[in-house]
Amino acid sequence: MKSSAGVAPDVDVIIVGGGQAALATAYFLRRTSLSFVLLDAEQGPGGAWRHGWDSLRLFSSATWSSLPGWQMPPSDNNPPSRDDVISYLAQYEQRYSLPVKRPVWVESMQAVDDRIVIAAKDGRWRAKAVVSATGNWSKPFIPELPGAPHFSGVQIHSAHYTSPAEFAGKRVIVVGGGNSGAQVFAEISEVAQATWVTMTEPRFLPDDIDGQALFEQATARLKAIQAGQPTPIAGSLGDIVMVPSVKAARDRGVLRATRMFERFTTSGVVWPDDSESVVDAIIWCTGFRPALDHLVGLNVINANGRVDVEGTHSTKEPRLWLVGYGEWTGLASATIIGVTRTARSTVMEVAEFLEGLPANL
């Protein structure tokens, strides 16, 4: 390993991120002879789970919510809570003595000679290969609607939502037909005059379908694709899981969605039939975009804001892999248990790539 002034010692692999995808990748790297380090922007362990709302829970039991090598310990909560997941990820780091440096916000990367140089506010690192595992949380998406800048009420994204208490007694619209929208609406509807708005009719999974069943379906789909067979049509990770809070909203008779409003007024919204509603707050549960700003200097981001990949390997920059961003980087790879497959295959590819380099590099 070599270094120069202001530059950290070279390592074989740098993982950018500190959440579940980064830790799963580090677990498999630890089983090789490669040197590596994780650069995490957070103040402590847990990745994006540190920012989940207070009541957030997993879709399945601890048994089906674990990273490779060590099963999540059982807790008093079933399914596990946000805090259970954060505790598990912190213990996972310690259990495997993973070399995490934090807080390190990676600002840019550049290909320099035979290395990728990673620049952060407080230092620089050089690596032969990089695995980007920054996820999506830091890039919340809010659609643009006419009049939005002039709306006088509150607008927040689910990324910054914590609990229903601050919305008690208010007129609230929750936008989003996925799991976050359903869960946030379910608890908001208990304390506020809430309306659930979706772009299309929401799809609910049967009550007995949980994270385990969804993972098994994703596995069956992957096997079918690999065998060149038709993929099974079943519930997807985007369909709404009937967690207890959503079931309770259904039992109260409030789990009904309305089509999207068309524009804002200063005090509310206008619906497709030109009727208006006064609104105090909008909670946008409208998803995220990949957090890839740190890769701009590598010139790999396409017009859709993603990186073209074969599996998880960039097709434009041979020293770059991406893990945990969703289906485009591996089926179920944005889930705790689902990321194991892509983390394992990615590390195998990285090791093979580095083994093929000249010995003096």
FIBA-456709 format. One record per residue (C-alpha): residue in one letter; x, y, z. Coordinates in nm, 2 decimals, padded with zeros to 4 digits. Example, Ala and Ser with C-alpha at 12.3 -4.5 7.8 and 13.67 -1.06 7.14 Angstrom:
  residu      c1      c2      c3
       a   01.23  -00.45   00.78
       s   01.37  -00.11   00.71
//
This chain:
  residu      c1      c2      c3
       m   00.00   00.00   00.00
       k   00.13   00.34  -00.09
       s   00.03   00.70  -00.01
       s   00.12   01.06  -00.07
       a   00.05   01.38   00.11
       g  -00.32   01.44   00.16
       v  -00.41   01.10   00.01
       a  -00.51   00.80   00.21
       p  -00.33   00.47   00.15
       d  -00.44   00.28  -00.16
       v  -00.69   00.00  -00.11
       d  -00.81  -00.26  -00.35
       v  -01.18  -00.18  -00.31
       i  -01.38   00.11  -00.17
       i  -01.75   00.07  -00.08
       v  -01.94   00.40  -00.08
       g  -02.22   00.36   00.17
       g  -02.29   00.21   00.51
       g  -02.63   00.06   00.49
       q  -02.75  -00.30   00.43
       a  -02.61  -00.33   00.07
       a  -02.27  -00.19   00.17
       l  -02.25  -00.43   00.47
       a  -02.35  -00.73   00.27
       t  -02.09  -00.65   00.01
       a  -01.83  -00.60   00.29
       y  -01.92  -00.94   00.44
       f  -01.82  -01.12   00.12
       l  -01.51  -00.90   00.06
       r  -01.39  -00.99   00.41
       r  -01.38  -01.35   00.29
       t  -01.12  -01.26   00.02
       s  -00.76  -01.13   00.05
       l  -00.86  -00.79  -00.09
       s  -00.81  -00.47   00.12
       f  -01.12  -00.25   00.14
       v  -01.29   00.03   00.33
       l  -01.64   00.15   00.36
       l  -01.71   00.53   00.34
       d  -02.04   00.61   00.51
       a  -02.19   00.96   00.51
       e  -02.40   00.89   00.82
       q  -02.31   00.98   01.18
       g  -02.36   00.62   01.30
       p  -02.46   00.27   01.18
       g  -02.80   00.20   01.02
       g  -02.79   00.36   00.68
       a  -03.13   00.49   00.56
       w  -03.30   00.31   00.84
       r  -03.18   00.60   01.07
       h  -03.42   00.82   00.89
       g  -03.73   00.60   00.88
       w  -04.05   00.72   01.05
       d  -04.11   00.62   01.41
       s  -04.35   00.34   01.35
       l  -04.18   00.19   01.05
       r  -04.15  -00.19   01.06
       l  -04.03  -00.47   00.83
       f  -04.27  -00.68   00.63
       s  -04.14  -01.01   00.77
       s  -03.99  -01.17   01.07
       a  -03.62  -01.14   01.18
       t  -03.56  -01.48   01.02
       w  -03.64  -01.34   00.68
       s  -03.48  -01.01   00.73
       s  -03.12  -01.09   00.77
       l  -02.79  -01.02   00.60
       p  -02.54  -01.30   00.51
       g  -02.36  -01.48   00.78
       w  -02.57  -01.38   01.08
       q  -02.94  -01.39   01.14
       m  -03.11  -01.09   01.29
       p  -03.17  -01.16   01.67
       p  -03.53  -01.20   01.77
       s  -03.69  -00.90   01.94
       d  -04.01  -00.82   02.13
       n  -04.14  -00.66   01.80
       n  -04.28  -00.88   01.53
       p  -04.21  -00.79   01.27
       p  -03.90  -00.60   01.37
       s  -03.91  -00.22   01.41
       r  -03.69   00.04   01.26
       d  -03.48   00.06   01.58
       d  -03.44  -00.32   01.58
       v  -03.30  -00.30   01.22
       i  -03.06  -00.02   01.32
       s  -02.94  -00.22   01.62
       y  -02.89  -00.52   01.41
       l  -02.68  -00.33   01.15
       a  -02.47  -00.18   01.42
       q  -02.40  -00.52   01.57
       y  -02.33  -00.67   01.23
       e  -02.05  -00.41   01.17
       q  -01.90  -00.50   01.50
       r  -01.94  -00.87   01.46
       y  -01.74  -00.88   01.14
       s  -01.50  -00.59   01.23
       l  -01.59  -00.41   00.91
       p  -01.36  -00.11   00.84
       v  -01.62   00.17   00.82
       k  -01.51   00.53   00.82
       r  -01.78   00.79   00.91
       p  -01.90   01.05   00.86
       v  -01.75   01.07   00.52
       w  -01.96   01.23   00.24
       v  -01.81   01.14  -00.09
       e  -01.82   01.44  -00.31
       s  -01.67   01.31  -00.63
       m  -01.48   01.04  -00.81
       q  -01.23   01.06  -01.10
       a  -01.05   00.79  -01.30
       v  -00.68   00.88  -01.26
       d  -00.43   00.65  -01.44
       d  -00.50   00.30  -01.30
       r  -00.71   00.40  -01.00
       i  -01.03   00.57  -00.91
       v  -00.97   00.87  -00.68
       i  -01.25   00.94  -00.43
       a  -01.27   01.29  -00.29
       a  -01.44   01.39   00.03
       k  -01.43   01.71   00.24
       d  -01.17   01.57   00.48
       g  -00.96   01.34   00.26
       r  -00.90   01.14  -00.05
       w  -00.88   00.77  -00.12
       r  -00.75   00.57  -00.41
       a  -00.89   00.23  -00.51
       k  -00.85  -00.03  -00.79
       a  -01.23  -00.09  -00.78
       v  -01.54   00.09  -00.63
       v  -01.87  -00.05  -00.52
       s  -02.14   00.22  -00.50
       a  -02.40   00.13  -00.24
       t  -02.55   00.47  -00.15
       g  -02.91   00.36  -00.21
       n  -03.19   00.61  -00.28
       w  -03.29   00.78   00.05
       s  -03.10   01.10   00.00
       k  -03.28   01.16  -00.33
       p  -03.65   01.19  -00.25
       f  -03.87   01.25  -00.55
       i  -04.16   01.49  -00.56
       p  -04.35   01.54  -00.88
       e  -04.39   01.89  -01.02
       l  -04.75   02.02  -01.02
       p  -04.88   02.37  -01.13
       g  -04.90   02.61  -00.84
       a  -04.69   02.41  -00.60
       p  -04.45   02.70  -00.51
       h  -04.75   02.91  -00.41
       f  -04.91   02.66  -00.18
       s  -04.91   02.80   00.17
       g  -04.94   02.47   00.36
       v  -04.68   02.22   00.46
       q  -04.52   01.98   00.21
       i  -04.29   01.71   00.32
       h  -04.16   01.39   00.17
       s  -04.19   01.06   00.35
       a  -03.81   01.07   00.38
       h  -03.86   01.34   00.64
       y  -04.18   01.22   00.80
       t  -04.15   01.10   01.16
       s  -04.49   01.06   01.32
       p  -04.86   01.16   01.29
       a  -04.85   01.38   01.60
       e  -04.76   01.70   01.42
       f  -05.06   01.65   01.19
       a  -05.33   01.59   01.45
       g  -05.65   01.77   01.37
       k  -05.53   01.90   01.03
       r  -05.65   01.84   00.68
       v  -05.38   01.62   00.52
       i  -05.34   01.46   00.18
       v  -05.10   01.16   00.16
       v  -04.98   01.10  -00.20
       g  -04.85   00.76  -00.31
       g  -04.99   00.42  -00.39
       g  -04.71   00.21  -00.25
       n  -04.63   00.07   00.09
       s  -04.51   00.39   00.24
       g  -04.82   00.58   00.12
       a  -05.05   00.31   00.26
       q  -04.87   00.30   00.60
       v  -04.83   00.67   00.64
       f  -05.20   00.73   00.55
       a  -05.31   00.45   00.78
       e  -05.16   00.62   01.09
       i  -05.24   00.98   00.98
       s  -05.60   00.89   00.93
       e  -05.63   00.81   01.30
       v  -05.55   01.17   01.41
       a  -05.63   01.39   01.11
       q  -05.88   01.45   00.83
       a  -05.68   01.25   00.58
       t  -05.72   01.18   00.21
       w  -05.52   00.92   00.03
       v  -05.43   01.01  -00.33
       t  -05.28   00.77  -00.58
       m  -05.19   00.79  -00.95
       t  -05.35   00.45  -01.02
       e  -05.57   00.21  -00.82
       p  -05.35   00.06  -00.53
       r  -05.29  -00.31  -00.53
       f  -05.32  -00.50  -00.20
       l  -05.16  -00.83  -00.14
       p  -05.35  -01.10   00.04
       d  -05.33  -01.08   00.42
       d  -05.10  -01.39   00.44
       i  -04.84  -01.25   00.20
       d  -04.54  -01.10   00.38
       g  -04.17  -01.03   00.31
       q  -04.09  -01.40   00.31
       a  -04.34  -01.48   00.04
       l  -04.23  -01.18  -00.17
       f  -03.86  -01.29  -00.15
       e  -03.96  -01.64  -00.25
       q  -04.15  -01.50  -00.55
       a  -03.85  -01.29  -00.65
       t  -03.63  -01.60  -00.63
       a  -03.87  -01.80  -00.85
       r  -03.87  -01.51  -01.10
       l  -03.49  -01.50  -01.11
       k  -03.47  -01.88  -01.16
       a  -03.72  -01.85  -01.45
       i  -03.53  -01.57  -01.61
       q  -03.20  -01.77  -01.58
       a  -03.37  -02.08  -01.73
       g  -03.52  -01.88  -02.02
       q  -03.87  -01.96  -01.90
       p  -04.18  -01.73  -01.86
       t  -04.17  -01.54  -01.53
       p  -04.44  -01.62  -01.28
       i  -04.70  -01.34  -01.24
       a  -04.76  -01.28  -00.87
       g  -04.75  -01.01  -00.61
       s  -04.45  -00.78  -00.65
       l  -04.24  -00.58  -00.41
       g  -04.43  -00.27  -00.52
       d  -04.77  -00.41  -00.41
       i  -04.90  -00.31  -00.07
       v  -04.83  -00.56   00.22
       m  -05.12  -00.58   00.47
       v  -04.92  -00.49   00.78
       p  -05.12  -00.44   01.10
       s  -05.16  -00.07   01.06
       v  -05.29  -00.10   00.71
       k  -05.53  -00.38   00.81
       a  -05.66  -00.16   01.09
       a  -05.73   00.12   00.84
       r  -05.91  -00.13   00.62
       d  -06.12  -00.25   00.92
       r  -06.21   00.11   01.00
       g  -06.34   00.15   00.65
       v  -06.10   00.44   00.55
       l  -05.85   00.26   00.32
       r  -05.99   00.42   00.01
       a  -05.78   00.60  -00.25
       t  -05.87   00.90  -00.46
       r  -05.72   00.99  -00.80
       m  -05.45   01.26  -00.81
       f  -05.54   01.63  -00.79
       e  -05.44   01.84  -01.08
       r  -05.29   02.16  -00.94
       f  -05.24   02.36  -00.62
       t  -05.40   02.68  -00.50
       t  -05.25   02.89  -00.23
       s  -05.47   02.72   00.03
       g  -05.53   02.37  -00.12
       v  -05.57   02.17  -00.43
       v  -05.80   02.14  -00.74
       w  -05.93   01.80  -00.84
       p  -06.00   01.67  -01.19
       d  -06.37   01.77  -01.17
       d  -06.25   02.13  -01.09
       s  -06.37   02.11  -00.73
       e  -06.13   02.25  -00.47
       s  -06.03   02.14  -00.12
       v  -05.85   02.34   00.15
       v  -05.55   02.15   00.27
       d  -05.31   02.21   00.56
       a  -05.04   01.96   00.46
       i  -04.92   01.73   00.18
       i  -04.71   01.42   00.26
       w  -04.54   01.29  -00.06
       c  -04.48   00.92  -00.05
       t  -04.37   00.92  -00.41
       g  -04.05   00.73  -00.40
       f  -03.68   00.81  -00.46
       r  -03.42   00.83  -00.73
       p  -03.08   00.67  -00.71
       a  -02.83   00.87  -00.51
       l  -02.55   00.89  -00.77
       d  -02.42   01.24  -00.76
       h  -02.08   01.12  -00.64
       l  -02.04   00.93  -00.98
       v  -02.08   01.24  -01.20
       g  -01.70   01.27  -01.25
       l  -01.68   00.92  -01.40
       n  -01.92   01.01  -01.68
       v  -02.13   00.70  -01.63
       i  -02.48   00.84  -01.55
       n  -02.72   00.81  -01.84
       a  -03.02   01.03  -01.95
       n  -03.25   00.84  -01.71
       g  -03.03   00.92  -01.41
       r  -02.90   00.57  -01.38
       v  -02.58   00.38  -01.47
       d  -02.59   00.13  -01.75
       v  -02.50  -00.21  -01.60
       e  -02.46  -00.57  -01.68
       g  -02.58  -00.73  -01.36
       t  -02.42  -00.48  -01.12
       h  -02.11  -00.40  -01.33
       s  -02.10  -00.06  -01.51
       t  -02.07  -00.11  -01.88
       k  -01.88   00.22  -01.92
       e  -01.64   00.22  -01.63
       p  -01.48  -00.13  -01.57
       r  -01.38  -00.05  -01.22
       l  -01.73   00.04  -01.10
       w  -02.01  -00.18  -00.96
       l  -02.35  -00.08  -00.81
       v  -02.53  -00.27  -00.54
       g  -02.87  -00.23  -00.38
       y  -03.05   00.03  -00.59
       g  -03.35  -00.18  -00.69
       e  -03.44  -00.42  -00.96
       w  -03.20  -00.27  -01.22
       t  -02.91  -00.38  -01.00
       g  -03.06  -00.72  -00.90
       l  -03.40  -00.87  -00.82
       a  -03.50  -00.77  -00.46
       s  -03.16  -00.61  -00.41
       a  -03.30  -00.31  -00.22
       t  -03.42  -00.55   00.05
       i  -03.22  -00.67   00.35
       i  -03.24  -01.04   00.26
       g  -03.25  -00.99  -00.11
       v  -02.92  -00.80  -00.14
       t  -02.72  -01.11  -00.05
       r  -02.74  -01.26  -00.40
       t  -02.61  -00.95  -00.57
       a  -02.35  -00.87  -00.30
       r  -02.21  -01.22  -00.34
       s  -02.20  -01.21  -00.72
       t  -02.06  -00.86  -00.72
       v  -01.77  -00.95  -00.49
       m  -01.69  -01.26  -00.71
       e  -01.67  -01.03  -01.02
       v  -01.46  -00.77  -00.84
       a  -01.21  -01.04  -00.72
       e  -01.19  -01.19  -01.07
       f  -01.14  -00.85  -01.22
       l  -00.86  -00.75  -00.98
       e  -00.69  -01.09  -01.02
       g  -00.67  -01.02  -01.39
       l  -00.48  -00.70  -01.35
       p  -00.10  -00.69  -01.39
       a   00.08  -00.76  -01.06
       n   00.25  -00.42  -01.04
       l  -00.08  -00.23  -01.04
//
